[in-house]
Amino acid sequence: MTSHLVVITVFDGVELLDVAGPLEVFSTADRLLGEDVPGYRTLVAGPRPGLVRCAGGTSIAADVSWRELPREIGTLVVPGGLVFDESGVKALEVESLVQWLAGHAAHSATRIASVCAGAHMLATAGLLDGRRATTHWATAGQLAADHPEVTVEPDAIYVRDEHVWTSAGVSTGIDLALALVARDHHAELARRVAQWLVMYMRRPGGQSQFSELLAYSSATDAQVARLQAWIPDHLTEDLSNDALARRTNLSVRHFSRLFRQHVGVTPAQYVESVRLAAAARQLVHTGNGLRAIANAVGLGSVETFHRLFKQRFGVTPAAYRERFTTVEA
């Protein structure tokens, strides 16, 4: 019997759960299958055999180097790394791994998968050209901007495009691995693995429920920048295009064009995002009812609040509160 070889790459700065999550799924599936059914064999591959330093400071051991891997790989998993600096969060790209992926992965791996920001290295290696893909919500904009040839689906938990699979932020590598186990064997095995790991077989909603609302840039135009600073404190006022244009002493047409030029979205889209962000904070940090929150952020009726919130976050306000609330009963 020949086991399915799963190779997970590692490097200095890798996110530990990107690696450990899929490893645990495949190893649990292998144990549940027993000795009479071909299961999974896992290898951790790094730039060299031995320890690499994970993002949080923990070390993990690579069994082999990338160049020592066998010619035939069943599933190649590329985890991600996230770099935090004063400008925000960016995907870590390891040049030597990208070069190895570009030269070998397409020919040696039957199936290629990424976890979290690992999608950026697949894209740079040319493995996502013309494909749909996802990544961590915090770097989805970077992936789309850096690789316009890739169709980025920022809310997806994971995306399959033929033999290439990509998953969203960090823990979604577990969701992806469960889906791969179900495809290789059957859904019942994946369900048993999820049950053993005390995980959702399929988590409700997309990853937008975990994200912050899009952080729009502060305008360099003084009038627009002052308006951006003013809006959050006046959410219950008239924030229509006409009203905002009057505050800047500009025509509606000129104001709308100027705002979009500097912020990247229309005034109406910006106001809606600020109101929804305020609503999300109230859901998490207060015990206020939905009607009170809708009124406090200028969204009007509970029905409008519910519709816009679910459209943006993929879950209802009540579900969002239940998952993220900090209010104790």
Secondary structure, DSSP 8 states (H G I E B T S, - for coil): ---EEEEEE--TT--HHHHHHHHHHHHHHHHHH-TTS--EEEEEEESSSEEEE-TTS-EEEESEEGGGS-S-EEEEEE---EEEETTEEEE---HHHHHHIIIIIHHHEEEEEE-TTHHHHHHHTTTTTT-EE---TTTHHHHHHH-TTSEE-TT-SEEEETTEEEE-STTHHHHHHHHHHHHHS-HHHHHHHHHHTT--SS-SS-GGGGS--------SSHHHHHHHHHGGG-TTS--SHHHHHHHHT--HHHHHHHHHHHHSS-HHHHHHHHHHHHHHHHHHH----HHHHHHHTT--SHHHHHHHHHHHHSS-HHHHHHHH-----
